[in-house]
């Protein structure tokens, strides 16, 4: 079976990423491993948002609720019962997917800003619930001492590096599969003209809900491993607007509706964010200003994202499916 150029590039990237920690004895600083781990986290979140926001055009403003579900299921079971994240992660992911199914049926009947506002409202309600129900979530105090019993404390940065790399690669492969499947062409039809899609025999509601559930699953899975990685979580850390907005900005910056776009956006913007936080204005939200400026520039001059710069130069992987069909 012929392997597409996009999968070859993804494979080369995976090989390089696997090798990176092996360079630590040669002087590669731990900071690089930590930085790449955060990049993999946000690349997975951005890719997950892309399933619903990029391929269907439904801008989700509540992805942090799925991240929070995964994070809190793992945190509470780990804190109270010592259950490993390798068990709780998938429990949280399936619960988040089920929650997406529950709220997706009514909210995905809304369009444009109405869908975005509805998901933001659900996310805000969940945040208020977590803050107020101290008996269950410990409220604003957070859940501490989240050390996984399986992952050793010595070398844990490398262990989580490979975990987040695996999540990013898995989400990217799902994105590639979406782009090259009947399911993906159905999502594209919804984005281009949802009113005429049913004429072609496309069940628009079913496809949107499936994409929404995929987004919830991978977002919650990432949140689940984030909990023991940080060893402490609170509503401010896992239900923050940064978890919602940053993946959107990264997908739009890199190129929404393409499976490489969110990865490129995450690498560029998360690197910039960490540089600003650690070197320019420590511990602040100063990165939001350059993020906004860059996004405004891209939306004005590169509306299809940074990845559009590579179109027409032999990189078939960056074409949207609609363009590929015309060529």
N, C-alpha and C positions, 0 to 999 in steps of 0.2 A: 504494500500500500504506500502510495506516495505521501511523503510528509510535507505539509505546507511550509512556506518560508516563515510564517509567523510562529509556528511551533518550533522550528529550528532555532530561531532567535530566542524564544522562551527557554528552550533547552540549554543553549549556551549560557544564558543568564543564570539559570539554575546551577549549572556546573561551577561557574565562577563564584556564586554565592556559597555553595557548599565548601569550596576550598578556602574561602576567606578566613574562617577561624583558625585554620591550620597554620596561618601566617603569624599568629600571635607569638610563638616562641622566637620568631625572627624580628620582633619589634612592633608588630601591629598593635596599637593601643586598644584597650578595652572600650574606650569611648566610641570607636568606630563600630564595634559590635553592638553597643547600646543604640547608637544612632540608626544603624541598619534595622535593628529590631523594631524601633518606632516607625521607621519607614514601611516595613512589612505590615505592621499593624494598620497603619492608615491606608496603605495600598489595598489591603483586604477590605477595609470599610468602604473605601471609595469604589472599589470594584463591585461590592455588594449593592451600594446605592445605585450604581450604573445599571443593574439588572432592571430596576423599575424606573429610575429617573432618566437614564440615558437611552434605553431601548424603547420605552413607551412614551417618554416625554412627561410622565407624571412626577412632578418635583416633590419628593418626600422630605418633610421637615420634622420627622419624628423618629429617625433611625436610632437616636440615643435610647429610646425605650427598649428596643431589642437588645442593644448593648448592655443596658442595665439589667434586663431579665437574665441574660447569660451570666453577668458578673455576680449578681446577688444569689442566684441559685447555687453557683459554685462556692461563693464566700460563706453562705450560711451553712451549707452542708459540710464544708471543710472546717469551719470554726466550731460547730457544735458536735459533729460526729467524726471528723477526721477523714471524710471520704475524698479520695483523690480526684483531681480535676479531670483525669482521663476517663472517669465515670460520669462526673457531674456535667462536663462540658456538653456532651450530646443530649443529656436530659434537658439542660437549659436551652439548647438550640431547638430541640423539638417542641418545647413549651412555647418558645418565641414564635416558631412557625405556626403553631396552633393558634396563638394569639393574633398573628397576622391574618390567618384565615377568618377568625372571628370578627375582627374589625375591618378586614379588607372588603368583604361583601358589601357593606353599606358605604364605606368611604370611597371606594373605587368607582362608585356610580357618580361621584362628583368629578368635576373637571377643573383644570386650571388652578387658580389660587384657592378655590374652595376646597380642593383635595389637600393642598398644602396646609391650609388653616386647620382643617379637620384633624390631620395627623399631628399637628403641633399641639392642638388642644388635648388629644389623647395622651401625648407625651407629657404635657404639663400636669395633667391629672395624675398620671402614674408617679411623677416626681413628688407631688404633694402627698400622695399615699405613702411613699417610702419615707418621706421626712416625718410624717405624723405618727406612723404605726411603730412606736419604739419597741413594743413587745416582740415584733417580728423582725424588723430591719435594723434596730438600734439607732434609727434616725440619723441626725446630723453627726453623731459621734463616730459613726462608721463601724466597720467590722475589721478588727485588727488581727495580727498574728496569723496571717494566711500563708503558712509554709506547707507546701505539698509534701506528703509523706514519701512519695516516690522520687521526686526530683531532688537530687542532692544539693545542699547549700553551697558546696564547693563546686565551682564551674557552672552554676545555675544560669549565668548570663549566656553561656554558649548553648545550654540546653534549650532555653527559651528562644534564642536566636533561630535554632533549627525548627522549633515548633511554629513560630510566626512565619518563617520562610515557607514551611509546608502549607500553612493556611493561605498564604498569598498565592502560591502556585496552584493550589486546588481551586481557589476562587477564579484565577485567571483561566484555567482550563475549562471551568464551567462557562465563563464568558465567551471563550472561543467556541465551545459547543453550541451556545445560544446563537452566535453569529452564523453558524453553519448548519442550522437545523430548521425544520418546518416551524418549530416553536418560535425561533428567532425571527423568521420572516413574518409570522403573525404579529409579533410585537412591533416590528417595523411598520406594518400596515396600520396598526393602531396609532403610532406616532405620526404617520403621514396624513391619514384621514380616517378617524375612528368611525365616522358616520357611514362610510361606504364599505368598511371592512366586513360587516355581517353579510353584505351582498355576495362576498366571495366565500361565504361559508365559515367565517372565522368567529369563534365564540370569544368575543372580546373580554367579557367579564371573567371567564375561566382563565384565559391567558394572563390577564393582569393580576389575578389573585395568585397564580402560580409564581409569577415573577416576584410578587410581593413576599411570598413565603420563602423563596430562595434568598432574597435580601435579608429577611429576618433571621434565617438559619445561620448564614455565614457571619452576620453582624453579632449575633448572640454567641456563636462559637468563639469569636475573637474576644468578646467581653469575658467569657468564661476563663480563658487562659490569662487574660489581663489581670484578673483578681490576684492569683498567687504570684504573678510576676511582680506586682507592686507591693504585695504582702499586706496591704491595707486599702480598703475602698470606702467611699462615702458617696452620698447623692451628688455632691459637688464634683466628684471625680469621674463618675461613670454615667451620670445623667445630665452632664453639662451641655450647653449649646455648642461647645467646641467639638464634641463628638458628632453633633448633627451637621454643623456648618463646614468644618474642615474637609470632610470627604466630598461634599458637594463642590466646594471650591477647587479641590484637586481634580475631580472628574471633569469639570468645565474647563479648567486650565489646561489639562492634558489633552482632552478631547472626549466629551461624552458620546456614548453610542459606539465606541470602539473599545475593544478589550485591552489594548495597550495604553490608551489615553489615561485611565486612572492610575496606572503604574508610573507613568512618566510624571504626571502631576504630583503624585505622592513623593517621589524622589526629589523633585525640585523644590516643592513648597515646604515639605517637612525638614529638608536640609536647611533651607532659609530660616524657618521658624526656630530650629534648635540653635543656629548660629546667633540669631538675635537674642534669644532667651539666655544663652550661656555667655556671650561675649559682649554684646552691645548694651542691652537693658535687662540685666539678670532678673528672673522671676516675675516678668511683667507680661502684659498682653500687647506689647508694642508691635508684635508681628502682624497684628490685624491691619494696621495702616498700609504697609507694603503689600500685604495680601490683596487688599482692596484695590490699590493702584494697579497691580499686575493683572488682576482679574478684569478691571475696567479696560485696560489696554488690550488684553486678549479678546474680550467680547467685542470691542470696536474694530480691531484690525485682523484678528484671527478668530472669527466666531465659531469655528469648528475645533478650536484648541491648538496647542503647540504641535500636535501630531500632524496637523494639516500641512506643516512646512515640508514634510517628507513625501507628500503625494506627488506623483508624477516623476519620481526619481528611483523607480524600481522597487519601492516598498509597497507591495500589494497589501500588506497586513494593515495598513492604515486607512484603507478605503472603507467607507460605509457600504453596507450591503446594497443599498439602492444604487450607488454609483457603480458598484461592481456589475450589477445587472445590465447597466446601460453600455458598459464597455464591451 
